[in-house]
Amino acid sequence: MMTFGLIYLGLIVAMVIADLRFASWADLRSVLADERLRFSVILSLISCTISAILSMWVAVPTGYVLARTGG
């Protein structure tokens, strides 16, 4: 089981390294200068935060009920 986790982590690190090799800071600056892209990043961060809060709002009481009732 640990092997699969290490392979997965290695793949993530390899993708980050590949991105850093093929993209430059100038490319990143030009992409982030686009208003639509910044809006989509902000919208993604807001929607992820709201969904995490809502899932915790449901998961914590559900876990408590399951722990108390043995269900």
C-alpha positions as CSV (number, residue, x, y, z in Angstrom):
1,M,0.0,0.0,0.0
2,M,2.9,2.4,0.8
3,T,4.4,1.7,-2.6
4,F,1.3,3.0,-4.4
5,G,1.4,6.2,-2.3
6,L,5.1,6.7,-3.2
7,I,4.4,6.1,-6.9
8,Y,1.5,8.6,-6.8
9,L,3.7,11.2,-5.0
10,G,6.5,10.6,-7.5
11,L,4.1,11.3,-10.4
12,I,2.9,14.5,-8.9
13,V,6.5,15.7,-8.3
14,A,7.4,14.7,-11.9
15,M,4.5,16.8,-13.3
16,V,5.5,19.8,-11.3
17,I,9.1,19.4,-12.5
18,A,8.0,19.1,-16.1
19,D,5.8,22.2,-15.8
20,L,8.8,24.2,-14.4
21,R,11.1,23.0,-17.2
22,F,8.7,24.0,-20.0
23,A,7.2,27.2,-18.6
24,S,9.0,30.4,-17.7
25,W,8.1,33.2,-15.3
26,A,7.3,35.5,-18.2
27,D,4.8,33.0,-19.4
28,L,3.2,32.8,-16.0
29,R,3.1,36.6,-15.8
30,S,1.4,36.9,-19.2
31,V,-1.2,34.3,-18.3
32,L,-2.0,35.9,-14.9
33,A,-2.4,39.2,-16.6
34,D,-5.6,38.0,-18.3
35,E,-8.7,39.2,-16.3
36,R,-10.8,36.1,-17.3
37,L,-8.2,33.7,-16.0
38,R,-7.8,35.5,-12.7
39,F,-11.6,35.5,-12.3
40,S,-11.8,31.8,-13.0
41,V,-9.0,31.1,-10.4
42,I,-10.8,33.2,-7.8
43,L,-14.1,31.5,-8.6
44,S,-12.5,28.1,-8.2
45,L,-11.0,29.0,-4.8
46,I,-14.3,30.4,-3.6
47,S,-16.3,27.4,-4.8
48,C,-13.8,24.9,-3.3
49,T,-13.9,26.8,0.1
50,I,-17.7,26.8,0.2
51,S,-17.9,23.1,-0.7
52,A,-15.4,22.2,1.9
53,I,-17.3,24.2,4.6
54,L,-20.6,22.6,3.5
55,S,-19.1,19.1,3.5
56,M,-17.7,19.6,7.0
57,W,-21.1,20.9,8.1
58,V,-22.7,17.6,7.0
59,A,-19.8,15.2,7.8
60,V,-19.1,16.2,11.4
61,P,-22.7,15.7,12.6
62,T,-23.1,12.5,10.5
63,G,-19.9,11.1,12.0
64,Y,-21.1,12.0,15.5
65,V,-24.4,10.3,15.0
66,L,-22.7,7.2,13.6
67,A,-20.2,7.0,16.4
68,R,-23.0,7.4,19.1
69,T,-25.4,5.0,17.6
70,G,-22.9,2.4,16.4
71,G,-24.5,2.5,13.0
